[in-house]
Amino acid sequence: MSAQTTTRRLTQLDLAKLRASGEKVAMFTCYDASFARLLDGAGVDSLLVGDSLGMVVQGHDSTLPVSVADIAYHVAAVKRGSDRPFLIADMPFGSYQESPAQAFRNAAALMAAGAQMVKLEGGREMAPTVEFLVQRGIPVCGHIGLTPQSVHALGGYKVQGKGEEAARRLQDDALALQAAGATLLVLEAIPAPLAAAVTAALHIVTIGIGAGVDCSGQVLVLHDVFDIPPGKKAKFVRNFMAGASSIADAAARAVTAIKDGSYPAPEHTYAP
């Protein structure tokens, strides 16, 4: 009887080791078992079940209508379809802002569905909630810069951290979240030099999306990678289907581009 080879799922410690070794972390959003299997085969390190599913799967014009039950459903599907990538679940709008106790209840539901970490948006104001969760065994990924759940408060999908004062606030937010116990931090739509400075100031893993090449890794929205739907996209989006022979080939190209530092290129980044 031949022994079966089992693939070990990555942990947050494995992602930290990638940062320490200088290897970029390749993260994709994912919402179902079929794409989870394809991305696993392409060598993706982490899958984020993002509240972006509200827009790309459910057809809403923002992420705000997504529920905890929605995220939990998709987390379970992604877990069934993958073996190796580290699994992160977005905490949707309204599921954690009220109190740390509310955040814990909803985060626990997502962990029970199969997540290994939850992601929440906000800066130093969320530090007490992050600390509350981490002290109770729930790993946390922070998210600062452009925070889509605050799109109305921000006045739209705009680049954040421009100007000295805004950059200083963002750096302070990053340090506060790290001090509270966050072990990953998404930096979205901020000038590349600012993202580089934040990454250099932290010892945790930073994941960029529209934040330049100097972050510890990059997260790509699944549908952006495959140009679904076609049309105008954010500046940081690259269509990896162009020149690819298949969806699997496009995914593998995207992973390679993150790992070798060719993505994001200067044309995908924002100036100060």
Buried (B, 14 or more C-beta within 10 A) or exposed (E): EEEEEEEEBBEBEBBBEBBEEEBBBBBBBBBBBEBBBBBBBBBBBBBBBBBBBBBBBBEBEBBBBBBBEBBBBBBBBBBEBBBBBBBBBBBBBBBBBEEBEBBBEBBBBBBEBBBBBBBBBBBBEBBBBBBBBBEEEBBBBBBBBBBBBEBEEEEEEEBBBBEEEBBEBBBEBBBBBBEBBBBBBBBBBBBBBBBBBBBEEBEBBBBBBBBBBBBBBBBBBBBBBBBBEEEEBBEBBBBBBEEBEEBEBBBBBBBBBBBEEEBBEEEBBBEE
